[in-house]
Amino acid sequence: MSEVKLAAVTRTEFGKGAARRIRRAAQIPAVLYGHGSDPLHVALPGHETMLALKHSNALFTIVLDGKPVLAVAKDVQRDPVKNVIEHVDLLIVAKGEKITVDVNVHIVGDSYPGTIHVVEAQTVTLEAEATHLPQSIEVSVEGLVDGAQVRGSDLVLPAGATFVGDLDAIIVAISTPQGIDEPADEAAEA
């Protein structure tokens, strides 16, 4: 994913009331932290930030006082009812630095006819270069039969990424659905 450039403004007011005023002004309160620096409290443009956060593991170039800073979203707080972004925590990164991120699992292909696939892990944790973070990991279930399992050690990862976690953890399992006895069958027997 390409970098998203956002112009940030330093925040001087803090607290619930100040955050509400920032959101009314179509901005999102955020904090930049990492690399041993003090946290920087900023306000980001609301619409552009919301569009960028639709992509998982988006890389941001935050322009603050004319200086660009690379960052990735570490935490996004949303209003549970309105589903609007209330606050963003951004982790400062450097080019070439490896960071740990959660990546979505995307299933491709069809398992053997008559079987289904059960996704045991919706996300997997990877360590990858901050400027080359994958948005998702594809797991192929093409032709897999009943009882087959895709484990952490079976994942095909992009170049430079390593799986962080238990290599024996089941990511996807293939099984045959079990039939349910229907009441009509029981009535026919009686």
C-alpha positions in Angstrom: 0.0 0.0 0.0 1.3 3.5 -0.8 1.8 6.1 1.9 -1.1 8.4 2.8 0.0 11.9 3.4 -1.9 13.8 6.1 -1.3 17.3 7.4 -1.5 17.4 11.2 -2.0 20.2 13.6 -0.5 20.2 17.1 -3.2 20.1 19.9 -2.9 22.3 22.9 -6.2 21.5 24.5 -6.9 18.1 26.1 -9.9 16.4 27.6 -13.3 15.3 26.6 -14.6 18.8 25.8 -11.5 19.6 23.6 -11.8 16.3 21.8 -15.5 17.0 21.0 -14.6 20.5 19.7 -11.9 18.9 17.4 -14.4 16.3 16.1 -17.0 19.1 15.4 -14.3 20.8 13.3 -14.2 17.7 11.1 -10.9 16.6 12.6 -9.8 13.5 14.6 -7.7 13.7 17.8 -4.6 11.5 17.6 -1.4 10.8 19.4 2.0 10.0 17.8 4.4 8.0 19.9 7.4 5.7 19.6 11.2 5.7 19.2 11.7 7.1 22.7 10.1 10.4 21.9 7.5 12.1 24.0 3.9 11.6 22.8 2.8 14.2 20.3 -0.9 15.2 20.5 -2.2 16.1 17.1 -5.5 16.7 15.2 -5.8 14.9 11.8 -8.1 15.8 8.9 -11.3 13.7 9.5 -12.4 12.6 6.1 -8.9 11.7 4.7 -8.0 9.8 7.9 -11.2 7.9 7.8 -10.6 6.9 4.2 -7.0 5.8 4.9 -8.0 3.7 7.9 -10.4 1.6 5.7 -7.2 -0.2 4.6 -5.6 -2.4 7.3 -2.0 -1.6 8.2 -2.0 1.7 6.2 1.3 3.7 6.3 0.9 7.4 7.0 3.2 10.3 6.3 2.2 12.8 9.0 3.4 16.3 8.1 3.7 18.2 11.4 5.2 21.7 11.4 6.7 21.0 7.9 8.5 17.8 9.0 7.3 14.4 7.7 7.0 11.5 10.1 6.2 7.9 9.1 3.6 6.2 11.3 1.2 3.3 11.3 -2.2 3.1 13.1 -1.8 1.0 16.3 -5.2 1.6 17.7 -8.4 3.1 16.4 -11.2 4.0 18.8 -14.7 4.2 17.3 -18.1 5.3 18.7 -20.0 2.0 19.0 -23.3 3.5 17.9 -22.4 6.0 15.2 -19.3 4.1 14.1 -17.3 7.3 13.7 -13.6 7.5 14.6 -13.1 9.1 18.0 -9.3 8.8 18.5 -6.3 7.3 16.7 -3.0 6.0 18.2 -0.2 6.2 15.7 3.2 4.4 16.1 6.2 6.3 14.7 8.2 4.0 12.4 11.4 4.3 10.3 12.1 2.9 6.8 13.6 -0.5 7.1 12.4 -1.0 10.7 10.5 -4.3 11.4 7.2 -4.1 13.4 4.6 -6.6 14.5 1.1 -6.3 13.0 -2.0 -8.3 12.8 -3.0 -9.2 9.2 -6.4 -10.6 8.0 -6.6 -14.1 6.6 -8.2 -14.3 3.2 -9.4 -17.7 2.0 -9.0 -18.5 -1.7 -10.1 -21.6 -3.7 -12.7 -24.3 -3.0 -12.1 -27.3 -0.9 -13.1 -30.8 -2.0 -16.8 -31.1 -3.0 -19.0 -31.8 0.0 -16.6 -30.2 2.5 -16.5 -26.8 4.2 -13.7 -24.8 5.5 -13.7 -23.4 9.1 -11.5 -20.3 9.7 -10.0 -20.8 13.2 -7.9 -17.6 13.1 -9.4 -14.5 11.4 -6.0 -12.7 11.8 -2.4 -13.8 12.1 0.5 -11.9 13.6 3.4 -11.1 11.4 6.7 -9.2 11.7 7.3 -7.2 8.5 9.1 -4.1 7.4 7.1 -1.0 8.2 7.1 0.3 4.7 6.0 -3.1 3.2 3.1 -4.2 5.4 0.7 -6.7 3.8 -3.0 -6.0 4.0 -3.9 -9.7 4.1 -2.6 -13.2 3.8 -4.1 -15.5 1.2 -4.7 -19.1 2.3 -5.5 -21.6 -0.4 -7.9 -24.4 0.4 -8.1 -25.6 -3.2 -8.8 -29.3 -3.3 -8.3 -29.9 0.4 -10.2 -32.9 1.8 -12.0 -33.7 5.0 -9.6 -33.6 8.0 -7.0 -31.4 6.3 -5.6 -28.4 8.3 -3.7 -25.3 7.4 -1.3 -24.5 10.2 0.9 -21.5 10.9 3.9 -23.3 9.4 2.0 -23.8 6.1 1.3 -20.1 5.4 2.8 -18.6 2.3 4.1 -15.2 3.5 5.2 -12.2 1.4 8.9 -11.5 1.1 10.4 -10.1 4.2 7.5 -11.1 6.5 7.8 -13.7 9.3 5.0 -15.5 11.2 5.0 -14.6 14.9 3.2 -17.2 16.9 2.7 -20.9 17.3 3.7 -22.7 14.1 1.4 -25.6 15.0 -1.7 -23.3 15.5 -4.6 -24.2 13.2 -5.5 -21.4 10.8 -8.1 -23.2 8.7 -9.7 -26.7 9.1 -11.6 -28.6 6.5 -14.5 -30.8 7.5 -17.6 -32.5 6.3 -20.8 -30.9 7.6 -22.9 -33.3 9.8 -26.5 -33.8 8.7 -29.4 -33.0 11.1 -32.2 -35.5 11.4 -35.4 -33.8 10.2 -38.7 -34.3 11.9 -40.2 -35.4 8.6 -38.0 -38.4 8.6 -39.0 -39.4 12.1 -42.7 -39.1 11.2 -42.3 -41.3 8.1 -40.7 -44.0 10.3 -43.6 -44.0 12.7 
